[in-house]
Amino acid sequence: MNEPRHADALQTRQASAAPPVRDLAGLLDALRASAAQRDREGGHAAQEKQWIADAGLLTLAVPREFGGNGARWPDIYETIRQIARVDSALAHLLGFTCLQVVSVNMWGNAEQRSRYLNGTVEHRWWWGNAVNPLDTRLVATATGDGGYRLDGQKGFCSGTRGSRMMTVSAHDPATGKPVFAVVPTGRDGITVHEDWDPIGQRQTDSGSVSFAQVRVEPHEVLERADTPYASLRTLISQQVLTNLFVGIAQGALDEARAYVNQNGRPWINSGVAKATDDPYLIQRFGEMRLQAVSAEALAARAAYALEDAWQQGPSLTAEARAHVALATSEAKIVAHRAALDVSEKLFDACGARATHAPLALDRFWRNARVHTLHDPLDYRVRDVGRYALSGTLPEVSLYT
């Protein structure tokens, strides 16, 4: 069968789209129905992002004092995992909106917290991410009044397309330190490029953003304190990725189970009438499930450790923060491996017919492969090994 042209496919999808959803179960059903087709199309998932907003999920991380859900970290990450089971790209977008909200909550002053957190609730803002301190191409020049002018470019700016606000980090050559700020995505001089074209995570809008003499007002500059509590943002980010991996592993297992139960055929030498009675297939599914549930258990453990640290606020000690970093790395290592392994074993379980392109079952492995390259696994294993051998806890870095 010939694949429909892009415009025809998009028109068909919009015509058959579900009405706005206001509960998580309805959202998952709606996202699942179009996940394979949207993976093939790529581009910007404006309608699906609206559904996420309609379900009230953009305010998960906004404290209740500002009208948000004030959800605990274990609950936020459970929501991200569930969405990642059907669509890890949109789970990424939700996770990173929560991350930017938390950045304002942790680094902003009272006036900034009120303005941006209330604004997120009132206007249901999607947030973009242009915070990547390793990318120093974006230069901040002080203007003498407490503000800055931004010139340059940032890459891997997840969620910026379609966002109303973004957090930004830029390099200040005069001080050698990063500058953090909040700016409206539509401000003059900001250009969001549609240059995101990876093998997976195709709808995360993670392209580049250019800045040409962009004004940052003094009241938009965030003052990031050098404290263990302020550095929790890194671990919050890493646990977003960890739970994406867990969701991918769970989603691959879900798809494999459904496919085998509906389409599976026993191997000619198996001696059984049904594929589901094949002892080797049963063993394969057992191994896949063990990986998925192990990853979920460690992810939940890390989320509870983060929640305990979060509740301590500015009184959080460096040692307590380091234990959260250790739990985060342990969970991410296992989830990383589970996402790649289970999404590959899916095809061993389902067989050659499961490679039929319209099924897009390879999206789980492609999504996992793109995200698991975020930082080297070996260095995380090194950190865990050091602790196991000598009790040395991980040091604070951009990834731990």
Steps between C-alpha positions, in 0.01 A plus 500: 500500500632844412552741789273809487661831423586717800220754442241227445613314811486814711152588372376148575640509851348837580161396363493190720658659807341444837340796677704677770573266789482594865626187673820299476335179376328685216822679415694173478238348272507805273880508480525125443260514206725729295847423643628286212377737231636808675834329542519455123392859435714674761444872531316692770223329698293811568169320539639233732671765712162671533354174628774484764415856604128414506575211734645749749852359494697819432464607863609173663818657639347839585457536878147520630555851635511613136198296396688195371471132579798499735554134415771295668793389288402130507159596359644735237739233376228234502297724267802547272558124493141429404511746212839369388349151468299629204698807389842574648541820295198667658595362841833675449324829424287474814800404711700794375215745560497375861878549506481864393221567749719356773794712384294813563373361830855427623698788354244780479433767757153552649387734222628269225338197655168680526512632143615187320331231708166679511540567128553129431175418677297787356620477140599130489847579371716241336863573589803464275848404612808689382707415809812309400810637673728283286386696194677834542412642157235724654670807645351729765624859505413706806311818419591685817152508650487143624381363168678333209509477123507150350676416175574157357337161483393208716447140394279219631235750612227249582144627494584851385285487189144568605604623845402835652796534736851358513784475748840595358861462604770712337873550545614832647858547375559786742453275805549157348176390663164392357201733504153350548181679401137465396391660172186480286561270204347757264729787597659699219830351393415141592473252211390142570634277224321190374823304460430202726524188281622203707433127463275506808325738742380675187239720665700650786563825307864481612645717226723804532412857595679813382522823701581834334533793742228359722429719799480335843342729755647515853185345648538201264844396628496197731748488788614139529648439844798268536332265748417129510130587477543722192698223329207258531387629159762277340362192673142597415605515135680166517198334657280634219722309256509195726123477503485547124723193471279303737189598305663399172586157641147456633346619173715262294390214723135605464527506121683166487236335716213637294664403171584144602156437646334623182743398228751257649570166331678208665836400356481187284710294743341626819252218538229738622182623333519861617790743507413594858574139607852504357737456798774711342257782430370481855856526627570798275195685632603416854841655441348811343264547792779457754694779334198730485386448860856528634542831322165624631585400856831685499341803334233513771768461769695791353184713480426447869861589586459819297172582672663464843781734393254744343304527823817601686527812284801730547607302810592202279858388566757411236517140627123454486497644149780261396294200611219617271755530219613142564142367496435698182802350323412148612149539364612661177754227424244222538231695313744584218578132449139392536376747237754385242479129578123464525438707188740278308369173645154609385597387150644169618167438668276619217687375194561626148148625430533748788751696291218617270576873479147637566499330842800715598593256775860607455408840649562369851861408425559816295357719777711320759814521290469876451446572868748253645777695327428795728810425709747206509375201697854396592552802724184423694611141550835638616326715763296206625809280503695752705224509758471119507875462546606791718183681609583806290184689410452670159619858465274776372529545125280602207371140484519371859 
